[in-house]
Amino acid sequence: MRRVPPALRPALEDERLARAAWSRLAEPGDAAAAALVAEVGAALALEAVVTGRGPRRWQSRLEDADPAADLAHARAVGGRLVVPGDDEWPTGVDDLARHGGPERPLAAPIALWVRGPAHLAEAVGRAAAVVGSRACTPYGEHVTSEIAAGLADRGFGVVSGGAFGIDAAAHRAALAVGGTSVAVLAGGVDRVYPAGNAALLGRLARRGALVSEVPCGSSPTRWRFLERNRLIAAATAGTVVVEAAWRSGALSTAERAERLLRPVGAVPGPVTSAASAGCHRLLRERGAVCVTTADEAAELLAPVGSAPVPAQPAVPARPFDGLDPEELRVAESLPRRGAAGTERLAKAAGLEVATVHAVLGRLELAGTAVREGSGWRLGAPPPGR
């Protein structure tokens, strides 16, 4: 029998410690690990690996696993471990175990490392994923700020990936209006990545939350960036992609949201902008909902009937608004000066005389037509003229 590493012995009898150990043994998105833990529990699953069963990829990391040390490290930076069954566990991520299918499984997280004062379940319980390109344009940054701040004002949490560009703009805007924002990271919650966002990530750690599937000290990798996108999609009510290039990583978040049956919105950009090509692709090929304002984003993300319909923009009234086709034809035939008889109006409008008589009566009641002698003329100028 394989020797049990001393650091793992307590985890064989403690489910929380075992889940902490699994967060180091298995990579994020490992469907086999997630299924095994879900079936027999983290401690029994860990015992199976310790006794020589399970894939080599798990066994090779046993000597490096020290869940008690990982928990102590997290506490030292103000972090904590959240596991299924905890009051703080975001239950939306459990949907990852129920969607995706056997060929493209989506694995639920085994545990989550959290740093920051926000109660995770409450922060993401009514939240929007706002994602997009790292190399965003001023247009994308402006629209992101408007939408994220508007959603935060409406009581939505704003979840993103803590990266440059759209992610950073979404986090900053939500915090600026006193909202709650959560960054899901590809590395440990103690790792400042990217370094250029150190101040922003520090503010999130003090006022919101940083979340990761991997323990403190873990490095961000390309694979982990892709897998953290599934958490962003699963933890939130829906995803809004503000600006994304043709092959942007933000599109993977949208794809995961679709597979989880979450709504996906996309902000259109200039048709000449490569930075918005991915958004246009979502709108054209994937059936994403066009989103241009925070009101529209809120309508997309809120349960049906719970959000007010976005107000229509105020537009000036145009001449003859509200007239039916026959009324419009007669109204446009009325002279502005002088008067015209019904036969002349019928000829101009291409209608029967009897029809013109009936229409004139209605137009007179509305003040659009005025009787003058034996004829008719246009009344007060219609709105907009």
Secondary structure, DSSP 8 states (H G I E B T S, - for coil): -----GGGTGGGS-HHHHHHHHHHHS-TT-HHHHHHHHHH-HHHHHHHHHTT-S-HHHHTTGGG--HHHHHHHHHHTTEEEE-TTSTT--GGGGGGGTSSTTTS-----S-EEEESSS-HHHHHHTEEEEE--SS--HHHHHHHHHHHHHHHHTT-EEEE---TTHHHHHHHHHHHTT--EEEE-SS-TT---SGGGHHHHHHHHHHSEEEESS-TT----HHHHHHHHHHHHHHSSEEEE-S--TT-THHHHHHHHHHTT--EEE----TT-GGGHHHHHHHHHS--EE--SHHHHHHHHS-TTTS-----------TTTT--HHHHHHHHHS-SSS-B-HHHHHHHHT--HHHHHHHHHHHHHHTSEEEETTEEEE-S--TT-
